[in-house]
Amino acid sequence: MGLRHAEFPPMSDTDDERRHDIALFRYGVIADLAHWPKERKGLYAKLAQKAAQDYIIPFSSRTRVAEETMRDWLKAYRQGGFDALLPKPRADRGQVRKLPAAVAEALLATKEGNPALSVQLVIREARKCPEVPDLLSLRASTASQENRFVCVMATRGSPL
């Protein structure tokens, strides 16, 4: 079973039904492990088996769940019950997560002028440009995820 391609609207914290469906899926994955005695061996082997399975994950095109994710769900469930499995709303909800075009251009120009610079140094230099607002949160992960910036970095052969 491969990846399913689907479009899903962004999650909002008012979409209780969607959050409930996701929590129900999470519980379904870990239900047989939720009350696993600590002295009983084999929990990690069971998690590995579950991680190797394909799932139909609500509101996602992914089909696998990592062992670490299941361990996180187990811990959350044991500490807070079913409600702890409800997805949290994004902290940056309602904020633009894409770089403004002028900022992306400043990053590209800086990189093209200094091909050997790392992402951190490109950001530091680009901050000197008037196109990059002082208050703009600009992280290396954001800059390197900008497709055009990654392409320039890759074609120049410099480290991300």
Chimera marker file (.cmm) of the C-alpha trace (Angstrom):
<marker_set name="trace">
<marker id="1" x="0.000" y="0.000" z="0.000" r="1" g="1" b="0" radius="0.5"/>
<marker id="2" x="1.600" y="3.276" z="-1.102" r="1" g="1" b="0" radius="0.5"/>
<marker id="3" x="0.993" y="6.868" z="-0.209" r="1" g="1" b="0" radius="0.5"/>
<marker id="4" x="-2.510" y="8.161" z="-0.783" r="1" g="1" b="0" radius="0.5"/>
<marker id="5" x="-2.713" y="11.648" z="-2.184" r="1" g="1" b="0" radius="0.5"/>
<marker id="6" x="-5.522" y="13.713" z="-0.745" r="1" g="1" b="0" radius="0.5"/>
<marker id="7" x="-6.218" y="17.306" z="0.074" r="1" g="1" b="0" radius="0.5"/>
<marker id="8" x="-7.413" y="18.083" z="3.568" r="1" g="1" b="0" radius="0.5"/>
<marker id="9" x="-8.418" y="21.467" z="4.901" r="1" g="1" b="0" radius="0.5"/>
<marker id="10" x="-6.177" y="22.884" z="7.635" r="1" g="1" b="0" radius="0.5"/>
<marker id="11" x="-7.071" y="21.798" z="11.146" r="1" g="1" b="0" radius="0.5"/>
<marker id="12" x="-8.580" y="24.369" z="13.465" r="1" g="1" b="0" radius="0.5"/>
<marker id="13" x="-9.031" y="24.092" z="17.186" r="1" g="1" b="0" radius="0.5"/>
<marker id="14" x="-12.800" y="24.395" z="16.701" r="1" g="1" b="0" radius="0.5"/>
<marker id="15" x="-12.942" y="21.239" z="14.611" r="1" g="1" b="0" radius="0.5"/>
<marker id="16" x="-13.708" y="18.939" z="17.539" r="1" g="1" b="0" radius="0.5"/>
<marker id="17" x="-14.950" y="16.074" z="15.378" r="1" g="1" b="0" radius="0.5"/>
<marker id="18" x="-11.705" y="15.916" z="13.393" r="1" g="1" b="0" radius="0.5"/>
<marker id="19" x="-9.580" y="16.080" z="16.549" r="1" g="1" b="0" radius="0.5"/>
<marker id="20" x="-11.718" y="13.316" z="18.084" r="1" g="1" b="0" radius="0.5"/>
<marker id="21" x="-11.302" y="11.104" z="14.983" r="1" g="1" b="0" radius="0.5"/>
<marker id="22" x="-7.524" y="11.510" z="15.148" r="1" g="1" b="0" radius="0.5"/>
<marker id="23" x="-7.447" y="10.734" z="18.880" r="1" g="1" b="0" radius="0.5"/>
<marker id="24" x="-9.634" y="7.690" z="18.255" r="1" g="1" b="0" radius="0.5"/>
<marker id="25" x="-7.206" y="6.470" z="15.595" r="1" g="1" b="0" radius="0.5"/>
<marker id="26" x="-4.274" y="6.978" z="17.960" r="1" g="1" b="0" radius="0.5"/>
<marker id="27" x="-6.058" y="5.081" z="20.708" r="1" g="1" b="0" radius="0.5"/>
<marker id="28" x="-6.894" y="2.273" z="18.262" r="1" g="1" b="0" radius="0.5"/>
<marker id="29" x="-3.208" y="1.870" z="17.456" r="1" g="1" b="0" radius="0.5"/>
<marker id="30" x="-2.074" y="1.721" z="21.100" r="1" g="1" b="0" radius="0.5"/>
<marker id="31" x="-5.162" y="0.246" z="22.832" r="1" g="1" b="0" radius="0.5"/>
<marker id="32" x="-3.705" y="-3.243" z="23.289" r="1" g="1" b="0" radius="0.5"/>
<marker id="33" x="-0.539" y="-1.697" z="24.773" r="1" g="1" b="0" radius="0.5"/>
<marker id="34" x="-2.137" y="0.939" z="27.010" r="1" g="1" b="0" radius="0.5"/>
<marker id="35" x="-2.184" y="-1.269" z="30.098" r="1" g="1" b="0" radius="0.5"/>
<marker id="36" x="0.946" y="-3.287" z="29.331" r="1" g="1" b="0" radius="0.5"/>
<marker id="37" x="2.548" y="-4.215" z="32.687" r="1" g="1" b="0" radius="0.5"/>
<marker id="38" x="5.993" y="-2.670" z="33.183" r="1" g="1" b="0" radius="0.5"/>
<marker id="39" x="7.476" y="-5.999" z="34.242" r="1" g="1" b="0" radius="0.5"/>
<marker id="40" x="6.252" y="-7.720" z="31.052" r="1" g="1" b="0" radius="0.5"/>
<marker id="41" x="8.820" y="-7.883" z="28.268" r="1" g="1" b="0" radius="0.5"/>
<marker id="42" x="8.149" y="-7.453" z="24.568" r="1" g="1" b="0" radius="0.5"/>
<marker id="43" x="6.659" y="-3.950" z="24.409" r="1" g="1" b="0" radius="0.5"/>
<marker id="44" x="9.342" y="-2.661" z="22.016" r="1" g="1" b="0" radius="0.5"/>
<marker id="45" x="8.954" y="-5.717" z="19.793" r="1" g="1" b="0" radius="0.5"/>
<marker id="46" x="5.202" y="-5.129" z="19.659" r="1" g="1" b="0" radius="0.5"/>
<marker id="47" x="5.779" y="-1.451" z="18.789" r="1" g="1" b="0" radius="0.5"/>
<marker id="48" x="8.153" y="-2.495" z="16.002" r="1" g="1" b="0" radius="0.5"/>
<marker id="49" x="5.482" y="-4.842" z="14.593" r="1" g="1" b="0" radius="0.5"/>
<marker id="50" x="2.907" y="-2.062" z="14.680" r="1" g="1" b="0" radius="0.5"/>
<marker id="51" x="5.323" y="0.392" z="13.045" r="1" g="1" b="0" radius="0.5"/>
<marker id="52" x="5.778" y="-2.027" z="10.134" r="1" g="1" b="0" radius="0.5"/>
<marker id="53" x="2.034" y="-2.004" z="9.383" r="1" g="1" b="0" radius="0.5"/>
<marker id="54" x="0.176" y="0.275" z="6.997" r="1" g="1" b="0" radius="0.5"/>
<marker id="55" x="-2.687" y="2.319" z="8.386" r="1" g="1" b="0" radius="0.5"/>
<marker id="56" x="-5.363" y="4.566" z="6.997" r="1" g="1" b="0" radius="0.5"/>
<marker id="57" x="-4.540" y="7.619" z="9.066" r="1" g="1" b="0" radius="0.5"/>
<marker id="58" x="-7.367" y="10.142" z="9.286" r="1" g="1" b="0" radius="0.5"/>
<marker id="59" x="-6.706" y="13.426" z="7.493" r="1" g="1" b="0" radius="0.5"/>
<marker id="60" x="-3.240" y="12.319" z="6.364" r="1" g="1" b="0" radius="0.5"/>
<marker id="61" x="-1.638" y="10.889" z="3.257" r="1" g="1" b="0" radius="0.5"/>
<marker id="62" x="0.877" y="8.973" z="5.388" r="1" g="1" b="0" radius="0.5"/>
<marker id="63" x="0.350" y="5.265" z="5.973" r="1" g="1" b="0" radius="0.5"/>
<marker id="64" x="2.921" y="4.479" z="8.672" r="1" g="1" b="0" radius="0.5"/>
<marker id="65" x="3.351" y="5.445" z="12.313" r="1" g="1" b="0" radius="0.5"/>
<marker id="66" x="6.837" y="5.491" z="13.824" r="1" g="1" b="0" radius="0.5"/>
<marker id="67" x="7.662" y="3.540" z="16.989" r="1" g="1" b="0" radius="0.5"/>
<marker id="68" x="8.712" y="6.765" z="18.714" r="1" g="1" b="0" radius="0.5"/>
<marker id="69" x="5.345" y="8.334" z="17.899" r="1" g="1" b="0" radius="0.5"/>
<marker id="70" x="3.511" y="5.355" z="19.373" r="1" g="1" b="0" radius="0.5"/>
<marker id="71" x="5.673" y="5.565" z="22.507" r="1" g="1" b="0" radius="0.5"/>
<marker id="72" x="4.720" y="9.241" z="22.796" r="1" g="1" b="0" radius="0.5"/>
<marker id="73" x="1.025" y="8.351" z="22.411" r="1" g="1" b="0" radius="0.5"/>
<marker id="74" x="1.327" y="5.624" z="25.055" r="1" g="1" b="0" radius="0.5"/>
<marker id="75" x="2.982" y="7.979" z="27.506" r="1" g="1" b="0" radius="0.5"/>
<marker id="76" x="0.404" y="10.682" z="26.857" r="1" g="1" b="0" radius="0.5"/>
<marker id="77" x="-2.486" y="8.241" z="27.255" r="1" g="1" b="0" radius="0.5"/>
<marker id="78" x="-1.109" y="6.797" z="30.489" r="1" g="1" b="0" radius="0.5"/>
<marker id="79" x="-0.660" y="10.291" z="31.933" r="1" g="1" b="0" radius="0.5"/>
<marker id="80" x="-3.785" y="12.015" z="30.651" r="1" g="1" b="0" radius="0.5"/>
<marker id="81" x="-6.217" y="9.477" z="29.252" r="1" g="1" b="0" radius="0.5"/>
<marker id="82" x="-8.041" y="9.795" z="25.940" r="1" g="1" b="0" radius="0.5"/>
<marker id="83" x="-7.993" y="13.606" z="25.940" r="1" g="1" b="0" radius="0.5"/>
<marker id="84" x="-4.191" y="13.532" z="25.915" r="1" g="1" b="0" radius="0.5"/>
<marker id="85" x="-4.386" y="11.902" z="22.462" r="1" g="1" b="0" radius="0.5"/>
<marker id="86" x="-6.279" y="14.841" z="20.976" r="1" g="1" b="0" radius="0.5"/>
<marker id="87" x="-4.036" y="16.784" z="18.575" r="1" g="1" b="0" radius="0.5"/>
<marker id="88" x="-2.971" y="20.185" z="19.850" r="1" g="1" b="0" radius="0.5"/>
<marker id="89" x="-3.748" y="23.226" z="17.708" r="1" g="1" b="0" radius="0.5"/>
<marker id="90" x="-0.703" y="24.705" z="16.004" r="1" g="1" b="0" radius="0.5"/>
<marker id="91" x="0.965" y="27.469" z="17.973" r="1" g="1" b="0" radius="0.5"/>
<marker id="92" x="1.443" y="29.436" z="14.735" r="1" g="1" b="0" radius="0.5"/>
<marker id="93" x="-2.163" y="29.010" z="13.598" r="1" g="1" b="0" radius="0.5"/>
<marker id="94" x="-3.307" y="31.932" z="11.484" r="1" g="1" b="0" radius="0.5"/>
<marker id="95" x="0.228" y="33.132" z="10.767" r="1" g="1" b="0" radius="0.5"/>
<marker id="96" x="1.833" y="33.027" z="7.356" r="1" g="1" b="0" radius="0.5"/>
<marker id="97" x="4.416" y="30.227" z="7.292" r="1" g="1" b="0" radius="0.5"/>
<marker id="98" x="5.935" y="31.037" z="3.927" r="1" g="1" b="0" radius="0.5"/>
<marker id="99" x="8.699" y="33.553" z="3.473" r="1" g="1" b="0" radius="0.5"/>
<marker id="100" x="7.652" y="36.840" z="1.842" r="1" g="1" b="0" radius="0.5"/>
<marker id="101" x="8.933" y="37.054" z="-1.748" r="1" g="1" b="0" radius="0.5"/>
<marker id="102" x="11.224" y="39.998" z="-0.970" r="1" g="1" b="0" radius="0.5"/>
<marker id="103" x="12.851" y="38.070" z="1.883" r="1" g="1" b="0" radius="0.5"/>
<marker id="104" x="13.305" y="34.980" z="-0.290" r="1" g="1" b="0" radius="0.5"/>
<marker id="105" x="14.924" y="37.145" z="-2.967" r="1" g="1" b="0" radius="0.5"/>
<marker id="106" x="17.266" y="38.706" z="-0.389" r="1" g="1" b="0" radius="0.5"/>
<marker id="107" x="18.298" y="35.223" z="0.758" r="1" g="1" b="0" radius="0.5"/>
<marker id="108" x="18.876" y="34.110" z="-2.835" r="1" g="1" b="0" radius="0.5"/>
<marker id="109" x="20.901" y="37.202" z="-3.686" r="1" g="1" b="0" radius="0.5"/>
<marker id="110" x="23.020" y="36.767" z="-0.554" r="1" g="1" b="0" radius="0.5"/>
<marker id="111" x="23.648" y="33.104" z="-1.368" r="1" g="1" b="0" radius="0.5"/>
<marker id="112" x="24.451" y="33.789" z="-5.012" r="1" g="1" b="0" radius="0.5"/>
<marker id="113" x="26.918" y="36.482" z="-3.961" r="1" g="1" b="0" radius="0.5"/>
<marker id="114" x="28.519" y="34.210" z="-1.350" r="1" g="1" b="0" radius="0.5"/>
<marker id="115" x="28.092" y="30.567" z="-2.454" r="1" g="1" b="0" radius="0.5"/>
<marker id="116" x="30.226" y="29.121" z="0.361" r="1" g="1" b="0" radius="0.5"/>
<marker id="117" x="28.026" y="30.526" z="3.163" r="1" g="1" b="0" radius="0.5"/>
<marker id="118" x="25.952" y="28.177" z="5.314" r="1" g="1" b="0" radius="0.5"/>
<marker id="119" x="22.233" y="28.845" z="5.837" r="1" g="1" b="0" radius="0.5"/>
<marker id="120" x="22.913" y="30.498" z="9.212" r="1" g="1" b="0" radius="0.5"/>
<marker id="121" x="25.458" y="32.869" z="7.675" r="1" g="1" b="0" radius="0.5"/>
<marker id="122" x="23.210" y="33.631" z="4.703" r="1" g="1" b="0" radius="0.5"/>
<marker id="123" x="20.444" y="34.585" z="7.151" r="1" g="1" b="0" radius="0.5"/>
<marker id="124" x="22.828" y="36.768" z="9.155" r="1" g="1" b="0" radius="0.5"/>
<marker id="125" x="23.975" y="38.580" z="6.003" r="1" g="1" b="0" radius="0.5"/>
<marker id="126" x="20.455" y="38.867" z="4.560" r="1" g="1" b="0" radius="0.5"/>
<marker id="127" x="19.248" y="40.513" z="7.781" r="1" g="1" b="0" radius="0.5"/>
<marker id="128" x="21.406" y="43.495" z="6.807" r="1" g="1" b="0" radius="0.5"/>
<marker id="129" x="19.176" y="44.061" z="3.751" r="1" g="1" b="0" radius="0.5"/>
<marker id="130" x="16.285" y="46.530" z="4.054" r="1" g="1" b="0" radius="0.5"/>
<marker id="131" x="13.920" y="43.911" z="2.532" r="1" g="1" b="0" radius="0.5"/>
<marker id="132" x="14.265" y="41.717" z="5.642" r="1" g="1" b="0" radius="0.5"/>
<marker id="133" x="12.245" y="43.206" z="8.525" r="1" g="1" b="0" radius="0.5"/>
<marker id="134" x="14.001" y="43.194" z="11.910" r="1" g="1" b="0" radius="0.5"/>
<marker id="135" x="11.016" y="41.567" z="13.636" r="1" g="1" b="0" radius="0.5"/>
<marker id="136" x="10.644" y="38.752" z="11.094" r="1" g="1" b="0" radius="0.5"/>
<marker id="137" x="11.282" y="35.348" z="12.640" r="1" g="1" b="0" radius="0.5"/>
<marker id="138" x="13.733" y="33.762" z="10.249" r="1" g="1" b="0" radius="0.5"/>
<marker id="139" x="15.033" y="30.320" z="11.131" r="1" g="1" b="0" radius="0.5"/>
<marker id="140" x="17.410" y="28.123" z="9.199" r="1" g="1" b="0" radius="0.5"/>
<marker id="141" x="14.698" y="25.476" z="8.756" r="1" g="1" b="0" radius="0.5"/>
<marker id="142" x="12.348" y="28.055" z="7.231" r="1" g="1" b="0" radius="0.5"/>
<marker id="143" x="15.023" y="29.392" z="4.902" r="1" g="1" b="0" radius="0.5"/>
<marker id="144" x="16.240" y="25.982" z="3.785" r="1" g="1" b="0" radius="0.5"/>
<marker id="145" x="12.679" y="24.762" z="3.126" r="1" g="1" b="0" radius="0.5"/>
<marker id="146" x="12.118" y="27.572" z="0.657" r="1" g="1" b="0" radius="0.5"/>
<marker id="147" x="12.371" y="25.522" z="-2.563" r="1" g="1" b="0" radius="0.5"/>
<marker id="148" x="14.214" y="28.047" z="-4.646" r="1" g="1" b="0" radius="0.5"/>
<marker id="149" x="16.729" y="28.651" z="-1.879" r="1" g="1" b="0" radius="0.5"/>
<marker id="150" x="17.376" y="24.915" z="-1.527" r="1" g="1" b="0" radius="0.5"/>
<marker id="151" x="17.847" y="24.627" z="-5.286" r="1" g="1" b="0" radius="0.5"/>
<marker id="152" x="20.414" y="27.428" z="-5.330" r="1" g="1" b="0" radius="0.5"/>
<marker id="153" x="22.205" y="25.886" z="-2.362" r="1" g="1" b="0" radius="0.5"/>
<marker id="154" x="22.273" y="22.470" z="-4.051" r="1" g="1" b="0" radius="0.5"/>
<marker id="155" x="23.467" y="23.760" z="-7.419" r="1" g="1" b="0" radius="0.5"/>
<marker id="156" x="26.268" y="25.677" z="-5.742" r="1" g="1" b="0" radius="0.5"/>
<marker id="157" x="27.388" y="22.545" z="-3.915" r="1" g="1" b="0" radius="0.5"/>
<marker id="158" x="27.404" y="24.221" z="-0.538" r="1" g="1" b="0" radius="0.5"/>
<marker id="159" x="26.174" y="22.784" z="2.755" r="1" g="1" b="0" radius="0.5"/>
<marker id="160" x="22.616" y="23.324" z="3.905" r="1" g="1" b="0" radius="0.5"/>
<link id1="1" id2="2" r="1" g="1" b="0" radius="0.2"/>
<link id1="2" id2="3" r="1" g="1" b="0" radius="0.2"/>
<link id1="3" id2="4" r="1" g="1" b="0" radius="0.2"/>
<link id1="4" id2="5" r="1" g="1" b="0" radius="0.2"/>
<link id1="5" id2="6" r="1" g="1" b="0" radius="0.2"/>
<link id1="6" id2="7" r="1" g="1" b="0" radius="0.2"/>
<link id1="7" id2="8" r="1" g="1" b="0" radius="0.2"/>
<link id1="8" id2="9" r="1" g="1" b="0" radius="0.2"/>
<link id1="9" id2="10" r="1" g="1" b="0" radius="0.2"/>
<link id1="10" id2="11" r="1" g="1" b="0" radius="0.2"/>
<link id1="11" id2="12" r="1" g="1" b="0" radius="0.2"/>
<link id1="12" id2="13" r="1" g="1" b="0" radius="0.2"/>
<link id1="13" id2="14" r="1" g="1" b="0" radius="0.2"/>
<link id1="14" id2="15" r="1" g="1" b="0" radius="0.2"/>
<link id1="15" id2="16" r="1" g="1" b="0" radius="0.2"/>
<link id1="16" id2="17" r="1" g="1" b="0" radius="0.2"/>
<link id1="17" id2="18" r="1" g="1" b="0" radius="0.2"/>
<link id1="18" id2="19" r="1" g="1" b="0" radius="0.2"/>
<link id1="19" id2="20" r="1" g="1" b="0" radius="0.2"/>
<link id1="20" id2="21" r="1" g="1" b="0" radius="0.2"/>
<link id1="21" id2="22" r="1" g="1" b="0" radius="0.2"/>
<link id1="22" id2="23" r="1" g="1" b="0" radius="0.2"/>
<link id1="23" id2="24" r="1" g="1" b="0" radius="0.2"/>
<link id1="24" id2="25" r="1" g="1" b="0" radius="0.2"/>
<link id1="25" id2="26" r="1" g="1" b="0" radius="0.2"/>
<link id1="26" id2="27" r="1" g="1" b="0" radius="0.2"/>
<link id1="27" id2="28" r="1" g="1" b="0" radius="0.2"/>
<link id1="28" id2="29" r="1" g="1" b="0" radius="0.2"/>
<link id1="29" id2="30" r="1" g="1" b="0" radius="0.2"/>
<link id1="30" id2="31" r="1" g="1" b="0" radius="0.2"/>
<link id1="31" id2="32" r="1" g="1" b="0" radius="0.2"/>
<link id1="32" id2="33" r="1" g="1" b="0" radius="0.2"/>
<link id1="33" id2="34" r="1" g="1" b="0" radius="0.2"/>
<link id1="34" id2="35" r="1" g="1" b="0" radius="0.2"/>
<link id1="35" id2="36" r="1" g="1" b="0" radius="0.2"/>
<link id1="36" id2="37" r="1" g="1" b="0" radius="0.2"/>
<link id1="37" id2="38" r="1" g="1" b="0" radius="0.2"/>
<link id1="38" id2="39" r="1" g="1" b="0" radius="0.2"/>
<link id1="39" id2="40" r="1" g="1" b="0" radius="0.2"/>
<link id1="40" id2="41" r="1" g="1" b="0" radius="0.2"/>
<link id1="41" id2="42" r="1" g="1" b="0" radius="0.2"/>
<link id1="42" id2="43" r="1" g="1" b="0" radius="0.2"/>
<link id1="43" id2="44" r="1" g="1" b="0" radius="0.2"/>
<link id1="44" id2="45" r="1" g="1" b="0" radius="0.2"/>
<link id1="45" id2="46" r="1" g="1" b="0" radius="0.2"/>
<link id1="46" id2="47" r="1" g="1" b="0" radius="0.2"/>
<link id1="47" id2="48" r="1" g="1" b="0" radius="0.2"/>
<link id1="48" id2="49" r="1" g="1" b="0" radius="0.2"/>
<link id1="49" id2="50" r="1" g="1" b="0" radius="0.2"/>
<link id1="50" id2="51" r="1" g="1" b="0" radius="0.2"/>
<link id1="51" id2="52" r="1" g="1" b="0" radius="0.2"/>
<link id1="52" id2="53" r="1" g="1" b="0" radius="0.2"/>
<link id1="53" id2="54" r="1" g="1" b="0" radius="0.2"/>
<link id1="54" id2="55" r="1" g="1" b="0" radius="0.2"/>
<link id1="55" id2="56" r="1" g="1" b="0" radius="0.2"/>
<link id1="56" id2="57" r="1" g="1" b="0" radius="0.2"/>
<link id1="57" id2="58" r="1" g="1" b="0" radius="0.2"/>
<link id1="58" id2="59" r="1" g="1" b="0" radius="0.2"/>
<link id1="59" id2="60" r="1" g="1" b="0" radius="0.2"/>
<link id1="60" id2="61" r="1" g="1" b="0" radius="0.2"/>
<link id1="61" id2="62" r="1" g="1" b="0" radius="0.2"/>
<link id1="62" id2="63" r="1" g="1" b="0" radius="0.2"/>
<link id1="63" id2="64" r="1" g="1" b="0" radius="0.2"/>
<link id1="64" id2="65" r="1" g="1" b="0" radius="0.2"/>
<link id1="65" id2="66" r="1" g="1" b="0" radius="0.2"/>
<link id1="66" id2="67" r="1" g="1" b="0" radius="0.2"/>
<link id1="67" id2="68" r="1" g="1" b="0" radius="0.2"/>
<link id1="68" id2="69" r="1" g="1" b="0" radius="0.2"/>
<link id1="69" id2="70" r="1" g="1" b="0" radius="0.2"/>
<link id1="70" id2="71" r="1" g="1" b="0" radius="0.2"/>
<link id1="71" id2="72" r="1" g="1" b="0" radius="0.2"/>
<link id1="72" id2="73" r="1" g="1" b="0" radius="0.2"/>
<link id1="73" id2="74" r="1" g="1" b="0" radius="0.2"/>
<link id1="74" id2="75" r="1" g="1" b="0" radius="0.2"/>
<link id1="75" id2="76" r="1" g="1" b="0" radius="0.2"/>
<link id1="76" id2="77" r="1" g="1" b="0" radius="0.2"/>
<link id1="77" id2="78" r="1" g="1" b="0" radius="0.2"/>
<link id1="78" id2="79" r="1" g="1" b="0" radius="0.2"/>
<link id1="79" id2="80" r="1" g="1" b="0" radius="0.2"/>
<link id1="80" id2="81" r="1" g="1" b="0" radius="0.2"/>
<link id1="81" id2="82" r="1" g="1" b="0" radius="0.2"/>
<link id1="82" id2="83" r="1" g="1" b="0" radius="0.2"/>
<link id1="83" id2="84" r="1" g="1" b="0" radius="0.2"/>
<link id1="84" id2="85" r="1" g="1" b="0" radius="0.2"/>
<link id1="85" id2="86" r="1" g="1" b="0" radius="0.2"/>
<link id1="86" id2="87" r="1" g="1" b="0" radius="0.2"/>
<link id1="87" id2="88" r="1" g="1" b="0" radius="0.2"/>
<link id1="88" id2="89" r="1" g="1" b="0" radius="0.2"/>
<link id1="89" id2="90" r="1" g="1" b="0" radius="0.2"/>
<link id1="90" id2="91" r="1" g="1" b="0" radius="0.2"/>
<link id1="91" id2="92" r="1" g="1" b="0" radius="0.2"/>
<link id1="92" id2="93" r="1" g="1" b="0" radius="0.2"/>
<link id1="93" id2="94" r="1" g="1" b="0" radius="0.2"/>
<link id1="94" id2="95" r="1" g="1" b="0" radius="0.2"/>
<link id1="95" id2="96" r="1" g="1" b="0" radius="0.2"/>
<link id1="96" id2="97" r="1" g="1" b="0" radius="0.2"/>
<link id1="97" id2="98" r="1" g="1" b="0" radius="0.2"/>
<link id1="98" id2="99" r="1" g="1" b="0" radius="0.2"/>
<link id1="99" id2="100" r="1" g="1" b="0" radius="0.2"/>
<link id1="100" id2="101" r="1" g="1" b="0" radius="0.2"/>
<link id1="101" id2="102" r="1" g="1" b="0" radius="0.2"/>
<link id1="102" id2="103" r="1" g="1" b="0" radius="0.2"/>
<link id1="103" id2="104" r="1" g="1" b="0" radius="0.2"/>
<link id1="104" id2="105" r="1" g="1" b="0" radius="0.2"/>
<link id1="105" id2="106" r="1" g="1" b="0" radius="0.2"/>
<link id1="106" id2="107" r="1" g="1" b="0" radius="0.2"/>
<link id1="107" id2="108" r="1" g="1" b="0" radius="0.2"/>
<link id1="108" id2="109" r="1" g="1" b="0" radius="0.2"/>
<link id1="109" id2="110" r="1" g="1" b="0" radius="0.2"/>
<link id1="110" id2="111" r="1" g="1" b="0" radius="0.2"/>
<link id1="111" id2="112" r="1" g="1" b="0" radius="0.2"/>
<link id1="112" id2="113" r="1" g="1" b="0" radius="0.2"/>
<link id1="113" id2="114" r="1" g="1" b="0" radius="0.2"/>
<link id1="114" id2="115" r="1" g="1" b="0" radius="0.2"/>
<link id1="115" id2="116" r="1" g="1" b="0" radius="0.2"/>
<link id1="116" id2="117" r="1" g="1" b="0" radius="0.2"/>
<link id1="117" id2="118" r="1" g="1" b="0" radius="0.2"/>
<link id1="118" id2="119" r="1" g="1" b="0" radius="0.2"/>
<link id1="119" id2="120" r="1" g="1" b="0" radius="0.2"/>
<link id1="120" id2="121" r="1" g="1" b="0" radius="0.2"/>
<link id1="121" id2="122" r="1" g="1" b="0" radius="0.2"/>
<link id1="122" id2="123" r="1" g="1" b="0" radius="0.2"/>
<link id1="123" id2="124" r="1" g="1" b="0" radius="0.2"/>
<link id1="124" id2="125" r="1" g="1" b="0" radius="0.2"/>
<link id1="125" id2="126" r="1" g="1" b="0" radius="0.2"/>
<link id1="126" id2="127" r="1" g="1" b="0" radius="0.2"/>
<link id1="127" id2="128" r="1" g="1" b="0" radius="0.2"/>
<link id1="128" id2="129" r="1" g="1" b="0" radius="0.2"/>
<link id1="129" id2="130" r="1" g="1" b="0" radius="0.2"/>
<link id1="130" id2="131" r="1" g="1" b="0" radius="0.2"/>
<link id1="131" id2="132" r="1" g="1" b="0" radius="0.2"/>
<link id1="132" id2="133" r="1" g="1" b="0" radius="0.2"/>
<link id1="133" id2="134" r="1" g="1" b="0" radius="0.2"/>
<link id1="134" id2="135" r="1" g="1" b="0" radius="0.2"/>
<link id1="135" id2="136" r="1" g="1" b="0" radius="0.2"/>
<link id1="136" id2="137" r="1" g="1" b="0" radius="0.2"/>
<link id1="137" id2="138" r="1" g="1" b="0" radius="0.2"/>
<link id1="138" id2="139" r="1" g="1" b="0" radius="0.2"/>
<link id1="139" id2="140" r="1" g="1" b="0" radius="0.2"/>
<link id1="140" id2="141" r="1" g="1" b="0" radius="0.2"/>
<link id1="141" id2="142" r="1" g="1" b="0" radius="0.2"/>
<link id1="142" id2="143" r="1" g="1" b="0" radius="0.2"/>
<link id1="143" id2="144" r="1" g="1" b="0" radius="0.2"/>
<link id1="144" id2="145" r="1" g="1" b="0" radius="0.2"/>
<link id1="145" id2="146" r="1" g="1" b="0" radius="0.2"/>
<link id1="146" id2="147" r="1" g="1" b="0" radius="0.2"/>
<link id1="147" id2="148" r="1" g="1" b="0" radius="0.2"/>
<link id1="148" id2="149" r="1" g="1" b="0" radius="0.2"/>
<link id1="149" id2="150" r="1" g="1" b="0" radius="0.2"/>
<link id1="150" id2="151" r="1" g="1" b="0" radius="0.2"/>
<link id1="151" id2="152" r="1" g="1" b="0" radius="0.2"/>
<link id1="152" id2="153" r="1" g="1" b="0" radius="0.2"/>
<link id1="153" id2="154" r="1" g="1" b="0" radius="0.2"/>
<link id1="154" id2="155" r="1" g="1" b="0" radius="0.2"/>
<link id1="155" id2="156" r="1" g="1" b="0" radius="0.2"/>
<link id1="156" id2="157" r="1" g="1" b="0" radius="0.2"/>
<link id1="157" id2="158" r="1" g="1" b="0" radius="0.2"/>
<link id1="158" id2="159" r="1" g="1" b="0" radius="0.2"/>
<link id1="159" id2="160" r="1" g="1" b="0" radius="0.2"/>
</marker_set>
